[in-house]
Amino acid sequence: MLNVQAFAGPWERFRIQNQPDGTVAIASAAFPNVFIRMQYGDNTGIANLQYRVGGWEKFRLVDVPDVPQENKMVHVPNLLPLTPGQAKSAIQSSGLTYKETVLAGPALNRVVSQNPRPEMLVGRPSVVEVTVTRSTLPY
């Protein structure tokens, strides 16, 4: 079964293997003789794994035009437990928009939550909403 991870570990690495008919197979780098399989069924594609290369384990690599910068995907940085100023700087340096909600009270000046979650891929332009605490106590 294939799924989505927030990081690329050894199980998220693959090798492209050229096939005699001009196609490629996508092999797991961690598990010998395990290949990505794209099966067609019920008007949908089902991605899973197979222990051999057959017709459903072969892919054609094609060139695609470059994606405009505003449509590229970026990782959302982990903002916890940064100060609001540090969080805003991290978000803006990623080309994203920072939106802040303040919880007032006797607490530290820190980010306490964010949406989307850290390390998610988001398209541009995108807004990262953070909740921060700001102390209401006089200094």
C-alpha positions, -999 to +999 in steps of 0.1 A: +000+000+000+012+035-008+006+065+015+019+100+022+047+109+046+059+142+059+096+133+054+117+111+031+132+082+050+146+050+037+111+036+028+104+067+007+133+062-017+131+045-051+152+035-080+142+040-116+149+008-136+149+010-174+129-017-191+137-032-226+105-017-241+115+019-233+094+021-201+107+023-166+099+004-134+100+022-100+117-001-075+119+003-037+154+012-025+147-004+008+130-036-002+144-059-029+122-068-058+093-045-047+079-022-074+052+004-076+021-008-095-006+014-110-037-007-115-067+006-133-102-002-119-136+013-116-126+045-135-098+051-109-062+043-106-050+022-076-014+025-066+000-004-047+031-027-047+041-058-066+070-083-064+077-084-101+076-061-132+046-067-154+024-044-175+010-025-145+045-019-130+058-001-161+057+037-166+067+062-192+087+093-181+075+124-199+088+160-199+063+185-185+065+223-188+078+241-158+051+250-132+047+287-127+062+299-094+027+307-080+016+271-084+046+254-070+043+234-038+063+243-007+068+227+028+053+246+057+080+251+083+075+239+119+066+270+139+063+255+174+075+270+198+088+300+180+080+336+189+055+353+166+082+374+150+103+342+142+073+324+129+063+354+106+099+355+092+099+318+086+066+318+068+074+349+047+108+335+037+090+304+023+069+327+001+037+321+021+013+345+038+013+348+076-020+352+095-020+356+133-047+350+159-039+362+194-049+345+227-044+371+254-035+360+289-007+354+313+014+332+290+046+333+270+049+351+237+049+319+216+032+301+187+008+275+201-008+261+170-006+264+132-027+254+102-017+238+079+004+214+101+042+215+099+059+198+069+027+197+048+029+206+011+008+236+002+004+254-031+012+291-036-002+315-028-012+300+006-019+314+040-005+298+072-027+306+101-010+306+136-024+311+171+000+329+194-001+338+231+007+373+242+010+382+279-014+408+292+006+413+323+025+446+327+063+443+326 
